Amino acid sequence: MEKVAGAVMYKVLIADDEKNVCMLIKKLIDWESMGLEVIDIVHNAVAAYECIRTRKPDIVISDIRMPGYDGLELIRKSIELGNPMDFIIISGYKYFEYAHKALGMGIEHYLLKPINQRELEEALQKIIHKKRTEEEKQQAEEELREEIYESQKKMKKHFLTSVMSQQNSNLDLIQMKEEFSGAFSENYFQAFFVKVDFPAEAGCNLDSLLVIIEGIIEKILAGMKCEYINSRMKSGIVTVLNFDAKNKDAIHNMYEFLMRQLIREMDKFNMFSVTVGVGGYVGTITDIRVSINSAVGAVKCRLKKGVNRLIFAEELNYAGVDISAILNESEKKKLENMVDTLDSFAFHNFLEAIMQSVRKVTFYSPVAVYDMLENIGHIIIETLKKNEAEEEQITHLQETIDIALDRNTDEENLVRDFENQVVSCMDQSIQMKKSRSQLPVRMAKQYIQEHYREQLSLEDVGNAINLSPAYLSTIFKKELGINFTDYIIYCRMEEAKELLKNSEKSIAEVAEQVGYSDSRYFSKLFVKVIGLKPSVYRKLYS
């Protein structure tokens, strides 16, 4: 069967020892319009069998008796090849008994000589219909299998994601079997975490890279005797294995092979590295989270062990750190006060002291560094929420902290990156706070600019921008350095200067236009503010 210009073409072999019969068959049918192609015409059973073996026709039109061996033997030998094909047997009347034997071998179509065009077309149409029906059925079954497979993959990923997010603490083995139709056993469960690292300047389509990595994992695990579930986690992939105890050594060797394959893949990309953390063995499905956490913890230990490494959690012997003893209630209160006052210098010193306390622990675990920074970040976020900081600002800080914790492979860089994100947030908060205090003044200035020709009072402006006159007077003086009345005079005098320079209006007209009905009072104020009489100013600058 071949596809030609998008249409399926079934291949046909014609076999008869009478050449005239072969030519007749060839001429009787419009093969192309039926979606058929005659690939060969042979005149003996040996040649017919060789064509069937090598070219794999879909339909064979064969005489029941030919030189070499008869048609029944040809059918038997062809069936043994295992190639799906349909036969149309041609028989003379005196060989009618052969046709019955052919039917016993599953051959549904036989024709009597001389060949009738209509009968031959009908036989071919039936075969074509049967083949297309079978193909559609196979395609539907394949699509169903693929749909079931993809559905199971999604369910597995959902299960693993929920386990990692601690939403599924009570799943048991029976429920797993029912949900995923997998051969999960109670022998061993083990998680491993493949973590990709790259600097920000490298530029990366991480999704595409993780697809490649997941493909490597699945290809390797396909040859192992185990069930597995994959799920993405930030810039890596978490896999949970379920396998029999007797395969423990093979699984261990698989990790070594996987690491080599991943490093080979990373070599294609500049500045990229990969670390594989392998969690501990657990015996029940409800303990999967324990193995996942230890796999993630093993990857975090790349801060000390370096990247492009295979790290087994059970081989680590770092010392634990009592985070709550270092970051006690007194230290938490200090931190909250720093966030309240947006004191970035104090925060720098605080972070230095806290990390120094962690590093005093002999052979401290790198996981403690992450745990400490995550705790500090949580306190900062909660304090910002309590202070009613902008939601967008809080979300941005949380995202940048998460990125800092995820992408750094050096402890010092990790701490500095974390500090920079927090300090940047504090600086932004200071600017926003300053901007908020300046906003009423900007609103007042705009209103005055639009209405200074009128008889304005502090109450008028305060009512226009919804502020009390007393508060407006205070912030006006604080932000601009002059009081409300002086600012109105300043605006009027600036406009008067422009009119004196660029218009022919009289002094009285200028005075009236900038808000003074008494030109003598205007002139007196002009001298006081500008230092010149209006008439002199005009002569000097117009």
Secondary structure, DSSP 8 states (H G I E B T S, - for coil): -EEETTEEEEEEEEE-S-HHHHHHHHHH--TGGGTEEEEEEESSHHHHHHHHHHH--SEEEEESS-SSS-HHHHHHHHHHHT---EEEEEE-GGGHHHHHHHHHTT--EEEESS--HHHHHHHHHHHHHHHHHHHHHHHHHHHHHHHHHHHHHHHHHHHHHHHHTT--S---HHHHHHHH-----SSEEEEEEEEEE--GGG---HHHHHHHHHHHHHHHHHTSSEEEEEEEETTEEEEEEEE-GGGHHHHHHHHHHHHHHHHHHHTTSTT-EEEEEE---BSSGGGHHHHHHHHHHHHHTHHHH-SS-EEEGGG---B---HHHHS-HHHHHHHHHHHHHT-HHHHHHHHHHHHHHHHTSTTB-HHHHHHHHHHHHHHHHHHHHHTT--HHHHHHHHHHHHHHHHH--SHHHHHHHHHHHHHHHHHHHHHHHHHHHHHHHHHHHHHHHHHTTS---HHHHHHHTT--HHHHHHHHHHHHSS-HHHHHHHHHHHHHHHHHHH----HHHHHHHTT-S-HHHHHHHHHHHHSS-HHHHHHHH-
